[in-house]
């Protein structure tokens, strides 16, 4: 349950980063690899839960003119994510996610933009732990996750030729629906997870500086809030609840540069800290423009 939430969080985060550069690109294909870690949960039931993950994304997109003063970029992506879980009380687990997304970015001559992402993920997780009697217990579960993200923002340039330093204030809403799931542990414990929702809001700004015509440095700072109050799950007949409600600060630094006229490299590091969990992530992407 926790791992599916976090893997979905990282997948949407990565696609949002891709779309941030969409209005600077033409038609092309791209690939991205990234790896990171979620840790330092804050409550007794979550304390010590660590999730290391790595992912690969592949996508293709196309830009076309909507009007004389507005353009659209749209595309498709596929992703595989693999996560390894460590439990503070002993034991481990893993999670695998197979995701597909359609994304759309609208932007106009006044530098306003609207980025939308529609994503479907199929996730499978399993665990191997010890119960209070010291016996090994295992189990697995599968679920579907449906997500929608919408980001609005405006790039503000300080030079008329749109070079040098610029800032990009933005706001984002991420809605996710996790399907219900059932699994039976090897010790006879029956677990049922109710379907649940996630409502995340972000507000912040990107900062970018053009070093020259072929390279730039950028940074991001954002406030992140999870609004959902909680979800129910059942251990045999016992009714339990868990909430991911909380808030975080997200920071990112990176660089983007061309290695040829139609080939681009993007490197970034992300750090997120606050309630319930922290995150560290490094990513590398490559794009080829047709």
C-alpha positions as CSV (number, residue, x, y, z in Angstrom):
1,X,0.0,0.0,0.0
2,X,2.8,2.4,0.9
3,X,5.1,1.3,-1.8
4,X,2.4,1.7,-4.6
5,X,1.7,5.3,-3.4
6,X,5.4,6.2,-3.5
7,X,6.1,4.6,-6.8
8,X,3.2,6.4,-8.4
9,X,4.4,9.7,-6.8
10,X,7.8,9.2,-8.4
11,X,6.4,8.3,-11.8
12,X,4.1,11.4,-12.0
13,X,7.0,13.5,-10.8
14,X,9.3,12.3,-13.6
15,X,6.7,12.8,-16.3
16,X,6.0,16.4,-15.1
17,X,9.7,17.1,-15.3
18,X,9.7,15.9,-19.0
19,X,6.7,18.2,-19.9
20,X,8.5,21.2,-18.4
21,X,10.8,21.2,-21.4
22,X,8.2,20.2,-24.0
23,X,7.6,23.7,-25.3
24,X,11.3,24.0,-26.1
25,X,11.4,20.9,-28.2
26,X,10.2,19.8,-31.7
27,X,9.0,16.4,-32.7
28,X,11.3,13.6,-31.3
29,X,11.8,10.6,-29.1
30,X,13.3,10.5,-25.6
31,X,14.5,8.1,-23.0
32,X,15.1,8.5,-19.3
33,X,16.6,6.5,-16.4
34,X,16.4,7.5,-12.8
35,X,16.9,6.0,-9.4
36,X,16.2,7.2,-5.9
37,X,15.1,6.4,-2.3
38,X,12.2,7.1,0.0
39,X,12.9,6.8,3.7
40,X,12.5,8.3,7.2
41,X,8.8,7.7,7.8
42,X,7.5,9.7,10.8
43,X,4.8,7.6,12.6
44,X,5.3,4.4,14.6
45,X,3.7,2.2,12.0
46,X,5.8,3.7,9.2
47,X,9.1,4.3,11.0
48,X,12.1,2.8,9.2
49,X,10.3,1.8,6.0
50,X,12.8,2.3,3.2
51,X,12.1,2.0,-0.6
52,X,14.9,2.1,-3.1
53,X,13.8,2.3,-6.7
54,X,15.0,2.6,-10.3
55,X,13.1,3.2,-13.5
56,X,13.3,3.5,-17.3
57,X,11.0,5.7,-19.4
58,X,10.7,5.8,-23.2
59,X,8.5,8.3,-25.1
60,X,7.8,9.9,-28.4
61,X,6.0,13.3,-28.9
62,X,5.1,15.7,-31.6
63,X,4.6,19.5,-31.7
64,X,2.1,21.2,-34.0
65,X,0.6,24.7,-34.3
66,X,-2.9,25.1,-32.9
67,X,-3.3,28.7,-33.9
68,X,-0.9,31.4,-35.1
69,X,0.0,32.2,-31.5
70,X,-0.4,28.8,-29.8
71,X,1.2,25.4,-30.0
72,X,0.6,21.9,-28.7
73,X,2.9,19.1,-27.9
74,X,1.4,15.6,-27.3
75,X,2.9,12.2,-26.9
76,X,3.0,8.8,-25.4
77,X,5.3,7.1,-22.9
78,X,5.9,3.7,-21.4
79,X,7.7,3.0,-18.1
80,X,9.0,0.2,-16.0
81,X,9.8,0.8,-12.3
82,X,11.4,-1.7,-9.9
83,X,11.5,-1.1,-6.1
84,X,13.2,-2.8,-3.2
85,X,11.6,-2.5,0.3
86,X,13.3,-2.9,3.7
87,X,11.2,-3.1,6.9
88,X,12.7,-1.8,10.2
89,X,11.2,-4.8,12.1
90,X,12.9,-7.3,9.8
91,X,12.1,-8.5,6.3
92,X,11.9,-7.1,2.8
93,X,9.8,-7.0,-0.3
94,X,9.7,-5.6,-3.8
95,X,7.3,-3.8,-6.2
96,X,7.2,-3.7,-9.9
97,X,5.2,-1.1,-11.9
98,X,4.3,-1.1,-15.6
99,X,3.0,2.3,-16.7
100,X,1.6,3.9,-19.8
101,X,0.9,7.6,-20.2
102,X,-0.5,10.1,-22.7
103,X,0.6,13.7,-22.2
104,X,-0.4,17.0,-23.6
105,X,1.2,20.5,-23.3
106,X,-0.4,23.7,-24.6
107,X,1.6,26.9,-24.7
108,X,1.1,30.3,-26.3
109,X,3.1,33.4,-27.4
110,X,2.5,35.0,-23.9
111,X,4.4,32.1,-22.3
112,X,1.5,30.6,-20.5
113,X,1.3,26.8,-20.5
114,X,-1.0,24.0,-19.4
115,X,0.5,20.5,-19.0
116,X,-1.8,17.5,-18.7
117,X,-0.8,13.8,-18.0
118,X,-3.1,10.8,-18.1
119,X,-1.3,7.7,-16.7
120,X,-2.2,4.0,-16.0
121,X,-0.1,1.7,-13.9
122,X,-0.2,-2.0,-13.1
123,X,1.6,-2.7,-9.9
124,X,2.7,-6.0,-8.3
125,X,4.2,-6.2,-4.9
126,X,5.3,-8.9,-2.4
127,X,6.8,-9.2,1.0
128,X,8.9,-11.5,3.2
129,X,8.8,-10.8,6.9
130,X,8.8,-12.5,10.3
131,X,5.8,-12.6,12.6
132,X,5.9,-12.1,16.4
133,X,6.7,-15.9,16.8
134,X,9.7,-15.6,14.5
135,X,8.1,-17.5,11.6
136,X,8.6,-16.4,8.0
137,X,5.5,-14.9,6.4
138,X,5.1,-14.0,2.7
139,X,2.4,-12.7,0.4
140,X,1.8,-10.7,-2.8
141,X,-0.8,-8.4,-4.2
142,X,-1.6,-6.6,-7.5
143,X,-3.5,-3.3,-8.2
144,X,-4.2,-0.8,-10.8
145,X,-3.5,3.0,-10.5
146,X,-5.2,5.7,-12.6
147,X,-3.7,9.2,-12.4
148,X,-4.3,12.6,-13.9
149,X,-2.0,15.6,-13.5
150,X,-2.6,19.2,-14.6
151,X,0.0,22.0,-14.3
152,X,-0.5,25.7,-15.1
153,X,2.3,28.2,-15.2
154,X,3.9,31.1,-17.0
155,X,7.5,31.6,-18.0
156,X,8.7,35.1,-17.3
157,X,11.7,36.3,-19.3
158,X,13.8,39.3,-18.4
159,X,15.3,39.7,-21.9
160,X,13.2,40.3,-25.0
161,X,15.0,37.5,-26.9
162,X,14.1,35.0,-24.2
163,X,17.6,34.3,-23.2
164,X,19.5,34.6,-19.9
165,X,17.6,34.3,-16.6
166,X,13.9,33.4,-16.4
167,X,11.5,32.3,-13.7
168,X,8.4,30.0,-14.1
169,X,5.8,30.1,-11.2
170,X,3.4,27.2,-11.4
171,X,0.6,25.3,-9.7
172,X,-0.2,21.6,-10.1
173,X,-2.9,19.2,-9.1
174,X,-2.4,15.4,-9.2
175,X,-5.4,13.1,-8.8
176,X,-4.8,9.3,-8.4
177,X,-7.2,6.4,-7.9
178,X,-5.8,3.1,-6.4
179,X,-7.9,0.0,-7.0
180,X,-8.9,-2.3,-4.1
181,X,-6.7,-5.3,-3.5
182,X,-6.8,-8.6,-1.7
183,X,-4.1,-11.0,-0.7
184,X,-3.5,-13.9,1.7
185,X,-0.3,-14.2,3.6
186,X,1.4,-17.6,4.0
187,X,0.4,-17.6,7.8
188,X,-3.3,-17.4,6.9
189,X,-3.7,-13.7,7.4
190,X,-6.2,-12.2,4.9
191,X,-5.6,-8.6,4.0
192,X,-8.0,-6.4,2.1
193,X,-7.2,-2.9,0.9
194,X,-10.0,-0.6,0.1
195,X,-9.8,1.5,-3.1
196,X,-8.4,4.8,-2.2
197,X,-7.7,8.3,-3.7
198,X,-4.8,10.7,-3.6
199,X,-5.1,14.4,-4.1
200,X,-1.8,16.2,-4.2
201,X,-1.3,20.0,-4.8
202,X,2.0,21.7,-5.7
203,X,2.8,25.4,-5.9
204,X,6.3,26.7,-6.6
205,X,8.6,28.0,-9.2
206,X,11.3,26.9,-11.7
207,X,14.4,29.1,-12.2
208,X,16.5,28.8,-15.4
209,X,19.6,30.4,-16.7
210,X,20.9,30.1,-20.3
211,X,24.7,29.6,-20.0
212,X,24.9,29.8,-23.8
213,X,22.8,28.9,-26.8
214,X,23.4,25.1,-26.2
215,X,23.2,24.8,-22.4
216,X,21.2,25.9,-19.4
217,X,21.1,25.5,-15.6
218,X,17.8,25.2,-13.8
219,X,16.4,24.8,-10.3
220,X,13.0,24.2,-8.8
221,X,11.5,24.9,-5.3
222,X,7.9,23.8,-4.5
223,X,5.5,23.2,-1.6
224,X,3.7,19.9,-1.9
225,X,0.5,18.9,0.0
226,X,-1.4,15.6,0.2
227,X,-5.0,16.4,1.0
228,X,-6.4,12.9,1.3
229,X,-7.2,12.1,4.9
230,X,-6.7,8.3,4.9
231,X,-7.7,4.8,3.7
232,X,-9.1,1.7,5.3
233,X,-7.5,-1.8,5.3
234,X,-8.5,-5.0,7.0
235,X,-6.3,-7.7,8.7
236,X,-8.8,-10.6,8.9
237,X,-11.7,-9.0,10.7
238,X,-9.7,-6.1,12.2
239,X,-10.4,-2.7,10.7
240,X,-7.3,-0.5,10.4
241,X,-6.5,2.9,8.8
242,X,-3.6,4.7,7.4
243,X,-3.1,8.3,6.1
244,X,-0.5,9.8,3.9
245,X,-1.8,13.3,4.6
246,X,1.0,15.7,5.0
247,X,3.2,18.4,3.3
248,X,6.7,18.6,2.0
249,X,9.2,20.9,0.3
250,X,10.6,19.8,-3.0
251,X,13.9,21.0,-4.4
252,X,15.6,20.2,-7.7
253,X,18.7,21.3,-9.6
254,X,19.8,20.3,-13.0
255,X,21.4,21.1,-16.3
256,X,20.3,20.6,-19.9
257,X,22.6,20.8,-22.9
258,X,22.9,19.9,-26.6
259,X,25.5,17.5,-27.7
260,X,24.5,18.1,-31.4
261,X,21.9,20.2,-33.1
262,X,19.2,17.5,-32.6
263,X,20.5,15.6,-29.5
264,X,20.0,16.7,-25.9
265,X,21.1,15.5,-22.5
266,X,19.3,16.4,-19.2
267,X,20.7,15.7,-15.7
268,X,18.9,16.5,-12.5
269,X,18.9,15.8,-8.8
270,X,15.7,16.0,-6.6
271,X,15.3,16.2,-2.9
272,X,12.0,16.2,-1.0
273,X,11.6,16.5,2.8
274,X,8.6,16.8,5.2
275,X,5.9,14.7,6.8
276,X,5.9,10.9,6.5
277,X,8.8,10.5,4.1
278,X,11.8,12.0,2.5
279,X,13.0,11.4,-1.1
280,X,16.3,11.6,-3.0
281,X,16.5,11.0,-6.7
282,X,19.0,11.3,-9.6
283,X,17.9,11.2,-13.3
284,X,19.5,11.2,-16.7
285,X,17.5,11.7,-20.0
286,X,18.4,11.8,-23.6
287,X,16.3,13.3,-26.5
288,X,16.6,13.0,-30.2
289,X,14.7,15.6,-32.3
290,X,13.6,14.5,-35.8
